[in-house]
Amino acid sequence: MTAPTGREGVPAIDVQELYKSFGDLEVLSGIDFHVDPGEVVCVIGPSGSGKSTLLRCVNRLEEPTAGRILIEGDDITHPDANVDELRSRIGMVFQSFNLFPHLSVLRNLTIAQRRVRGRSKTEAREIARRNLDRVGLSDKVDAYPSHLSGGQQQRVAIARALSMDPDMMMFDEPTSALDPELVGEVLAVMRDLARDGMTMMVVTHEMAFAQEVGDRVVFMDAGVVVEEGPPSQVLTEPKHERTRRFLQMVG
Amino acid sequence: MTKRQQQRLIRSILYVLFAAGVVGIALLADWETTQRNFFNGELARQMFPDVLTIAARNTILYTFLAFSFGLAFGLLLALMRLSSIAPYRWLSTVYIEIFRGLPALLTIFLVGIGIPIAFGTRWPTLVTITLGLGIVAAAYMAETIRAGIEGVPKGQMEAARSLGMSYTWAMVSIIIPQGFRIIIPPLTNELVLLIKDTSLLFVIGTTPASKELLKFGRDLLNTNANATPLIVVGAVYLMITVPLTQLVRVLERRNARSR
């Protein structure tokens, strides 16, 4: 399985004029947003700003109300789109980990590889072990999720997503459900990923991480992108009043 | 007198009244006649081994068949009920409402006389029995299974779909296995109810070899004019149901540990 990685001039994620409403509530009001191959984009903003909804629309966990989303040039919002195939190119990491509690760590990592990628048991296991090693949990192969700490569970979740050999990774507030002392280990894994050139879209409240690892920071508020740019600019000398106020609040 | 002493006094009086009641009933009863009619050792002995090799065997077999059918069909109904396709939902809802609302005896009876009329031939007894009991069981189990599936956190489906799994495969490998863990206790309840409901099967007619426990006991009651067979049969029912509920308690505890 060789997925196209970084086609020339084609963004990994290209969101065009995206609208999303829940009933009468408009959560996204015309978003234009893209992530280039190899780029790490951190999306920040107050809760309720629509940043998680944007991320969830990208792999169609939420159905957009209007607009287009291209994954490496392929329209995932098109009625005929092979959504399962497109999703398998996007690794997704959730705030609440969402490991499969009835399966061992190894099976968590192999089940989709075997089913979706059609890999053999041996191959899937080998890839799983390699990715567990990558997140520093090779000794937890046979453990069950409930026996792991939150930080370990999230690292397993990252390894699970990586085992699909995705072209890009999306993180939906990956450290928000963690005890403070466990945040570091997860961020360290993400930092390594970024260093290895992984394309990443990260919705986060960790400003230090965005500053250090992000190639670009996008600030969202009330369903629109207020401003974006390099972290040094957006986080230290924001142009907009709303960004300034938000940054003051999160300290 | 303090409030505590008062309470203790009231409790003591209640105990005395309860004990007096039990003793009174025991004294009023005609023990000799009762024993002759309900605990006739000779008659009880004659029931063996048939009560186990025929009656209990049939009860277990019928329960197993109806439970398997009910589980499979109930799962289908539950998935229809959760489907995004409205006619599936309606169909399933109507089915569930009808067969939960009718007495099981009526349904079994209708299946028993309905099949020969509708299809012109008698179907094998085991098929009729499986359908008669299973049709009702499926309706109850469908609701239990639906609750189990809905009890699985939404994030599980999202995680599975995000990995590229199809809806069906996510259901089969991620959601349903977890749902069933949740519903082991209520499902056992259905099983125990089903064991007892096999006693309704007499309405579709039996041969000596196809009698289940209660029919077996009642026939002996009639031929001997003695109620001992009912006592024996009751004991056999308990021998089946009590270990079952205990087993489930163990499973439940183990399950709670592994989560």
Interface residues (C-beta under 8 A of the other chain):
Chain A: N59 L61 D84 E85 R87 S88 I90 M92 F94 S96 N98 L99 F100 P101 H102 I111 A112 R115 V116 Y144 S146 A157 R160 A161 M164
Chain B: P153 G155 Q156 E158 A159 A160 R161 S162 L163 G164 M165 S166 W169 S173 I174 P177 Q178 R181 S258 R259
